[in-house]
Amino acid sequence: MSKDASPPPNPALRPLPVLRAMIDAIDREILQLLARRNGLIADVAEHKREHHVPIRDFEREREIIDDRRQRGQSLGVNPDLTESMWRLIMWASRDRQAALKAEVPPEIEPRTIAIIGGKGGMGQCLAQMFGDLGHAVMIADVDTQLKPAEAAATANVVVISVPIQVTEDVIRELGPHVRADALLMDVTSTKSGPVAAMLAATNASVVGTHPLFGPSVHSLQGQRVVLTPGRGDEWLGWLKTMLHARGLEIVETTPEAHDRTMAVVQVLVHFSTEVMGKTLAALNVPIDETLRFMSPIYLMELLLTARHFAQSPELYGAIQMSNPASRDVTTAYVNAAHKLEQITTAQDQAAFDDVFRDVRAFFGNFTTRALEQSDFLIDRLVERS
């Protein structure tokens, strides 16, 4: 046999089509087991509802993860792979329990909910959420037969889900129609103006809300929503129960504190993303060409930037322009960029080191969490790309 000749095939090795068929059969068995597990979840949900047990049990989840990692490792399965799989399985379990109203007390009375602007993305999301919880939902929009004022006068809960620019005008128009024993709430990304407008326009209970997610999310499980109470403890308690029941995490604060923090969480992030997009467009380097040389971090930044510009300029413009602290945040960003531009242009490594150390000190122990979680995101991103 020459040195370049291929080795003879191993007669004991099964053909690739046979191996793939065997894998397919095992995958079908796994799906059947997941279906059986999913069937038990319905019984778990019923038990939790009857006994007022919260859907999420962090101690139980930790026990499951530790056990599955150890068992998987003993069988030769990568423990990180096992943990990722079981976290997804538990996430789906929680979502199913929430859909089955596991955390809705049996004695909760169904209410009539009016979504003003209910044909919009967030309006549809909220309509689905309240409907899943057993409430009767009315949709009123600019082109519906049901008029907003009629819906507001009838409902137990009135939700204002309209563009930011017109939110306060709609509140002032509909507030007088809301029953005094009802709840009026909004879902805009600024809270000081809308909450003040609601308190002035109606004698009903008032809660400002801000869902920290978009209407396209695959699940409400673990998503956050901010509540800024205005008036009425009873309705506030009811709303918390409903949001918890659908798996949402609640952050309670004042309208003013909300707006200050969201100037960082939203305005700073959006502004930075927009600068990134504007810079890429100005450089005019084809996206496909950059992707040939992409690092995972670049891909992550590029995906977030493209996602941002794929959406509504009216929405993002309104978010940034309506926040009272926007000017302070954008000025700080420009100043920081100018400072770093000066250091880089001067090739001043010592000054760069100083900035790096100062910012690292600001983040403190959060850097450890950032490394761990960003590694996970990078792994998933590389896997999918």
N, C-alpha and C positions, 0 to 999 in steps of 0.2 A: 504494500500500500504506500502511495506517495505521501509526502508530508502534507500536501494541500488537499488530499482526499477527505471527504466528509466521513465521520464515523457512521457505521451501519445503524439503522434504527433499532431501538430497544423493543423487541417483540412483546415484552411484558407491559409496555406502556399503552394505556387505553387511548383510542383516537380522541382528538380534541372535541369533535361533535358529541361523543359519548360523555366526556367530562362536563361539557356545558349543559347537557341534558340533565345530568345528575345534580349539578348546581341549581338548575331551574327547579327541579323537584324539591330540593331542600328549601329554596326560597319560598315556594308555595306552602310548605309546611310551616315556615316562620310566619307567613301571613295568616295562616289558619290559627296559629297560636295567639297572634296579636288580636285576631277577631274574638277569640275566646276571652282573652284578657279584657277586651273592650266591652264584652257582654257583662262581665263582673262589675265594671265601672258603674253601670246603671244601678246595680244593687247598692254599691258604695254610696252613690249620690242620694238614693232614697233614704238610706240609714242616716247620712249626715243631715239631711233636711229634717227628718223626724226628731233627731236628737240635738239639733242646733250645733252641729260640729262644723268648724270652718273647713273650707275646701283644702286650703294649703296647710300642711304640717311639715315644717322645716326639719324637725328632728327625724321624722319618718323618712323624708327624702334623703337626708344624710346617711341614715342607716342603709337605705336601698343602694345608694351609690357606692358606699364602702363595701357592702356585701357583693354587689355585681362586679366591681373591680377585682376583688380578691378571687371570686369564682372564675371570672374570665381569665385572669392571669394564670391560675392553676391549670386551665385548659389550653394555654398557649395563645390566648387572645390578648392583643394589646390593651392594657387597662384604660388608656386614654380614649381609644375607640369605643370601648364598652361604656365608659362614662358619657361620651357624647351621644351614643345611641339611647341610653336610658334617660338622659335629660330630655331628649325629644319625646320619648314615650310618656314620661311623667307630665310634660307640658301638654301633650294631647289629652292625657287623662284629666288634667285640671280643666281644660277647655270643655271637654264633654260633660264633666260634672256641672260646670257653670251653665251650659246649655240646658241641662236637665233641672235647673233651678235648685241645686243642692244647697245653696246658701240663702235662698229666699224662705223666710219663715212661713210655715203653712198658713198662719193667721193673717198674713199681709193681704190687705184689701186691694183688688185691682183698681187702678186709677185710669182716668182719661187724660192722655198726654197730647198736647197740640204742639207740633213742630212747625214753627214759622220759618219758612225757607227749607222745608222738608225735602225738596227735590234736589237740593245741592248735595255734594259728597258727604259732608259731616252730618247734614240733616238725615240722609238715608242711613248712615251708620247709627245714629242715635235712635232712629225709628226702629231699626232692627234690634237694637239692644233692649229698648223698653218693650217691644213686642215679644222678644224671647222671654222676658220676665213676666209675661202674662197680662200686660196692660193694653188697653185699647188706645191705638195711636191714630191721630188725625193729622193729615198733611195739608198745610196751607202755604201756597206760594203765589208768585205774581200771576201765574197762568192757570191756577186751579179754580174749580167751581166753588169750593169752600173758601170764603174770604178770610183773611187773617183776623180781622176784628171779630167775626162770628166764632172762629175757633178759640180766640183768646177769651171770649165771654163765656164759653161753654166748659172749657177744660179745667181739670184739677191742677194740672201742671202745664205751664206755657214756656216753651223753650225758644229763644230767639237765636236762630242759626242763619244769619244773613251776612253779606260782606261787611268787613270791618267799617268801611267808609260810611255805611248807612245804618249801622247798628243802633247808635244813640237816637237817630231820627225815628227808627221803627219802634224803639222802646217808648219814646215820648208819644208816639201815635197810638200804640196798643196798650200801654200801661193802664190808662183809665178804664179799659174794658175788662181787665183781669179782675176776677172775683176777689174779695177781701180775704176769703178763706183758702185761697189758692197759692201756688208757688210760681213766681216769675224768675227765670234764670236765663243766662246767655252763655255763649261758648266762644267768645272772641279771645284773642291773644293779648289784649290789654284789659286791665280790670278797673282802674281808677275811674275813668269816664263812664263806662257802662254801668258799674254798680251805683255810682252817684245818680245816674239818670234813672235807673230802676227805682231807687229809693224815693226819688222825687215824683215819679210818674204814677205810682200805685200805692195802695195801702196793704197790698198782699205781702206775703213772705218773699224774701229776695235772697238769692244765692248767685254770686258770680262764679262761673266755672271756666276752666281752660283745659281741654284735653291736650296732653302733650304728645299727640300722635296724629297722623293723618288718617283719612277715611279708608285708605287702601290697605291698612294693616290686615294680616291674615287672621289675627286673633287679638282679642282684648286682654288676654291673660298677661298679667304683669305690666301692662301699660299704665302710665301715670296720668292722673287728672288733678288739677289744682282747684280747690274750693276756697272762695273768699266770701264768707258769710256776711250778709247784710242785715237781715231781719228774719226772725222766726226759727226758734230752736227745734220745734216739732218737725217741720218740713226739712230742716237741715239733717236731722237724724234719719228721716225717711230716705233722703237722697243718698246719704252715706251707705245705708243698708243696700240700696239698689246697686250702687256702683261696686261695692264689695262683692255682692252676689254674682256679678258678671266678671269678677277676677281683676278688677282695676285696683291700683294702689293710689291712695288718696294723700295729697299734700295740702294741708290747711294753712292759710296765711292771710295777711291783709292785702287789699288791692294795691296799696303803695309798695309794700315789700315785694309782691309779685312782679310789678312792673320793673322795679330796680333789678331784680334777679334775671328776669327774662331779657333785659337789655344785653346781658352777657350770654345767656343760654341760646337766645334766638338771634338778636341783632348782630352780635359779634360774629357768631358762626356764619350767618347768612352773608354778612358783609365780606368776611374772609373768603368765602366760597365764590362770591361774585367777583372779587378781585382776582382770584385764581382763574376764573373763566375768562374775564376780560383780558388778562395777561396772555393766556393761551391763544385767544383770538388775535391779539395784536402781534404776537410772534409768528402766527400763521404757519406753524409747523403741522403738517398733516397728522391727525390723530393716529391713523393706522401706522404711520412711520414711527411715532413714539412708542406704540404698543409692541413693536418688534424688539425694543430695548427695555421693556417695562420691568420695574421692580414691583413686588407686591404692594409696597407703600404707595408708589405712584399710581398703580391701578386702583387702589382704594380711594385715593384722593380724586382721581379722574372720574370714577363711577359716581361719587357723591356730587361732584361738580356738574356732570352731565345730568344727573337726576334732578338737581336743583333747577337747571335751565330748561328741563323738559316740562316744568310745571308753570303755574300761572304767575306772570309778572305783576298782575294786579294784587294777588294775594301777598306776595313777598314784599312788594313795595309798600303796601298798607301796613304790614307787620312792622317794618322798620320805621316808617314815617309817623306811625301813630304812637310809638313808645316815647314817653317824655324824656327818657335818658339816652335816646339814640345818639344825640350829638356828642355827649361825653364819651360814649363807647367808640364811635367812629373816629373821633379826634385822637383818642388814646392809641387806636390801631395805626393811624397814619403816622403819629409821632414815633411809635415803636418801629415801624417799617423804615422811616427816615433815619433813625439812629442806627439800625442794622445795615442800612445801605451805606452810610458813612464809614462804618467800621470795615465792611467788606471792601469798599473802594480803596480805603487806605491800607488794606491788607494788614490790619492791626490784630494779630492773633491774641495778644495779651488782653485787649479790650473785649474781643470775642469770648475768650475764656471767662472773663469777669461776668459778662452777660449770661453765659451758659450756667455758671455756678449760681448766680442770683436766681435765675428762673428755676433751676433744679431745686434749690432750697425752698422756693415758694411751693412747689409740688410736694415736697417732703416724701412721706411714706407712700403717697399715692402712686409714685413711680413704679413701685413693686407690683401693685395691682395692674397698672397700665401695661407693663411688660407681659404679664401673664395673660391678660385678656386680649391684648392686641396680637400676641402669638397665636391664640385660638382663632381669631378672626382671619389672620393671614393664612393659616392652614386651611380654613374652610374656603377662602377665596381662591387660593392656588388650586385646590381640589376641583372647584367648579369651573375655573378658567382653563 
